[in-house]
Structures are given as structure tokens and as C-alpha cells.
Amino acid sequence: MRSLALKTAVFIWKQGNEIDLILQTKLLSEGYDVAKLERRYRA
């Protein structure tokens, strides 16, 4: 199941916006590759 942080980041990226540092840090702490996710979901 996706974390709330990941769902939030995907929502923000699909709007064409950047996620903030706090959210990036949360994703990294959960083991996600933020750069890879951004390339996949960025509008």
C-alpha cells in the first residue's frame, strides 16, 4: 500500500509542481528513490 507521503507527492507532481524538502525527506526515509519517482509522475 502506498504511503500518504507518496500519494501526496504524486498528486503534486501531476499538477506540474515541485514537492518541498520535507516531503522529499519523508520519501527518502521510507526508502523511495525521489528522482526516479519524479521522472515517472511529473506532468
C-alpha positions in Angstrom: 0.0 0.0 0.0 1.3 3.4 -0.9 2.2 5.8 1.9 0.4 9.1 2.3 3.7 10.9 1.5 3.9 9.1 -1.8 0.3 9.8 -2.7 0.8 13.5 -1.9 4.0 13.7 -3.9 2.3 12.1 -7.0 -0.6 14.4 -6.7 1.7 17.5 -6.6 3.9 16.2 -9.5 0.8 15.5 -11.7 -0.1 19.2 -11.2 3.3 20.1 -12.6 4.6 21.4 -9.3 7.7 20.6 -7.2 7.4 18.9 -3.8 9.0 20.5 -0.8 12.1 19.4 1.0 10.2 18.0 4.0 8.2 15.7 1.7 11.3 14.7 -0.2 13.0 13.8 3.1 9.9 11.7 4.2 10.0 9.8 0.9 13.7 9.1 1.3 13.3 7.9 4.8 10.7 5.5 3.6 13.2 4.1 1.0 11.8 5.7 -2.2 14.1 7.0 -5.0 12.7 10.5 -5.3 14.4 11.4 -8.6 13.0 8.2 -10.2 9.5 8.8 -8.9 9.6 12.4 -10.1 10.6 11.4 -13.7 7.8 8.9 -13.7 5.0 11.1 -12.3 5.9 14.6 -13.3 3.4 16.2 -15.7 
